[in-house]
């Protein structure tokens, strides 16, 4: 019994220290997204997407994200992808990632997706590796000096989709997804865990070419810096609206 009490108080102490070690920054963010696939042949297609991310409703910028790339369909279940991203991250929240002002990022990435249909379900596994070049300000000199630094990042997303109703090419469905981000590289900072995203969505497929999705997302993001020896955890949530075009 004494051991149980000791373990209980040890657990409470560790949990309290973990909470005291964190600064929680909670934000309302909303994302508008457009994903477009342009078919070139039976195997090859082009990809273009833009994500317009805002905070405090749609009042302020959170992030602007543009991606372009190429897809190669290995078979009906497996697709490989290579792409480039241009990202601008803006200051937002009480402890902004862009603490020294808006910063740009160049990103190369490679991914492979596995699609598993099962009756009314479709399960998708997406593995992505990113090479990231981010620009940051150095010092407080005017005019400002900048430097570029390099990071790796690994991402895995699992998505499940269920068809509630199907008629011809039209379909009404629900989807849930979770994606985890793991950082790597000598410029990583204080954390390996980068972020996690959860999505709960409803979608409507109008025809073979056009689908619309809307829902809720929750983003937990750990910054690579500390303030007063405390880890900064951004906890963002809001609405996401997406269009998916197959051209």
Beta strands, then each sheet from edge to edge (+ up, - down):
strand 1: 22-39
strand 2: 44-55
strand 3: 60-73
strand 4: 78-89
strand 5: 103-118
strand 6: 121-138
strand 7: 145-167
strand 8: 170-184
strand 9: 193-205
strand 10: 210-227
strand 11: 230-246
sheet 1: 1+ 2- 3+ 4- 5+ 6- 7+ 8- 9+ 10- 11+ 1+
end
